[in-house]
Each structure stands twice: as structure tokens, then as C-alpha cells.
Amino acid sequence: MLPCLNKSLFGLDCTGCGAQRAAVLLFQGHFKDAFFMYPAIYSLALLLLFLVFNLFYKFKNDYKLKIVLIIINAVVIAGAYIIKMFFILN
């Protein structure tokens, strides 16, 4: 696994810490463990699947759906980070 530069330099997790391990767990079939490792793994996977699908098939309002998925990802990532940093670690 690639080490987190932010964690190695400053000792603090970044918003993406755990994503690599969660992706490996997801591919191994450990779905619950992947979620607890990085809660945004499923929303990110959904966004990536949509973006790949949208490369080949264009449809009406795809731009709005992309924006909604991006906002959902941002909220999940920020929420999980806040919970991890301020409630779990203290």
C-alpha cells in the first residue's frame, strides 16, 4: 500500500486515508469491513461506475446527475472525516 504523505509528515489522517485498504477489502468481498474502513467507498464506486458508463452512453440530464453524485461524495467524505477526527479519536 502507498503510505499517506499527510499522515507521515504531520501525524494526521487525510480525507482519503483508508480508501486503498477499503478498495482491497471490497475486491476481496469483505463489504462490511470496507465500509467501516472508508465509508465513502460505495458512493465513490457508484460515481466511478456512472462516469465510465457515461463515457459510452450519453443521456439527458447526465450533468445534473454527476453534480448530485459529486455532492453526495463530498458530504459523505467530509462527514466521515469529521466523525473520525473529532469523535472517534478523542
C-alpha positions as CSV (number, residue, x, y, z in Angstrom):
1,M,0.0,0.0,0.0
2,L,1.1,3.5,-0.6
3,P,1.8,5.5,2.6
4,C,-0.2,8.6,3.3
5,L,2.1,11.6,2.9
6,N,-0.1,13.8,5.2
7,K,0.0,11.2,8.0
8,S,3.7,10.5,7.7
9,L,4.6,14.2,7.7
10,F,2.0,15.7,10.1
11,G,0.7,12.6,12.0
12,L,-2.9,13.4,11.0
13,D,-5.2,11.3,8.7
14,C,-6.2,12.9,5.4
15,T,-9.7,12.6,4.0
16,G,-8.6,9.7,1.8
17,C,-6.9,7.6,4.5
18,G,-8.3,4.1,4.3
19,A,-9.5,4.3,0.7
20,Q,-6.8,1.9,-0.6
21,R,-7.4,-0.6,2.1
22,A,-11.2,-0.3,1.7
23,A,-10.9,-0.9,-2.1
24,V,-8.8,-4.0,-1.5
25,L,-11.4,-5.3,1.1
26,L,-14.2,-4.5,-1.4
27,F,-12.5,-6.6,-4.1
28,Q,-11.9,-9.4,-1.6
29,G,-15.6,-9.5,-0.8
30,H,-15.4,-8.0,2.7
31,F,-18.1,-5.5,2.1
32,K,-18.9,-4.6,5.8
33,D,-15.2,-4.2,6.6
34,A,-14.7,-2.0,3.5
35,F,-17.4,0.3,4.7
36,F,-16.0,0.6,8.2
37,M,-12.5,1.2,6.8
38,Y,-13.7,4.1,4.5
39,P,-17.4,4.9,4.5
40,A,-17.3,6.7,1.1
41,I,-16.1,3.6,-0.8
42,Y,-19.6,2.8,-2.0
43,S,-20.5,6.3,-3.1
44,L,-17.2,6.6,-4.9
45,A,-17.7,3.3,-6.6
46,L,-21.1,4.4,-7.7
47,L,-19.7,7.7,-9.1
48,L,-16.9,5.9,-10.9
49,L,-19.3,3.4,-12.4
50,F,-21.6,6.2,-13.6
51,L,-18.7,8.1,-15.1
52,V,-17.4,5.1,-17.1
53,F,-21.0,4.3,-18.2
54,N,-21.5,7.9,-19.2
55,L,-18.4,7.8,-21.5
56,F,-20.2,5.4,-23.7
57,Y,-23.9,6.3,-23.3
58,K,-25.0,9.9,-23.1
59,F,-28.4,10.8,-21.9
60,K,-30.5,13.8,-20.9
61,N,-29.6,15.4,-17.5
62,D,-26.4,13.4,-17.1
63,Y,-24.6,16.6,-16.0
64,K,-27.1,17.2,-13.1
65,L,-26.7,13.6,-12.0
66,K,-22.9,13.9,-12.0
67,I,-23.2,17.0,-9.8
68,V,-25.5,15.3,-7.4
69,L,-23.2,12.3,-7.1
70,I,-20.2,14.5,-6.5
71,I,-22.0,16.5,-3.8
72,I,-23.1,13.2,-2.1
73,N,-19.5,12.0,-2.2
74,A,-18.2,15.3,-0.7
75,V,-20.7,15.2,2.1
76,V,-20.0,11.5,2.9
77,I,-16.2,12.1,2.8
78,A,-16.4,15.2,4.9
79,G,-18.9,13.7,7.4
80,A,-16.8,10.5,7.8
81,Y,-13.6,12.6,8.3
82,I,-15.3,14.8,10.9
83,I,-16.6,11.8,12.8
84,K,-13.3,10.1,12.7
85,M,-11.2,13.1,13.8
86,F,-13.4,14.6,16.4
87,F,-15.5,11.8,17.9
88,I,-13.6,8.5,17.5
89,L,-10.0,9.6,18.1
90,N,-10.8,11.7,21.2
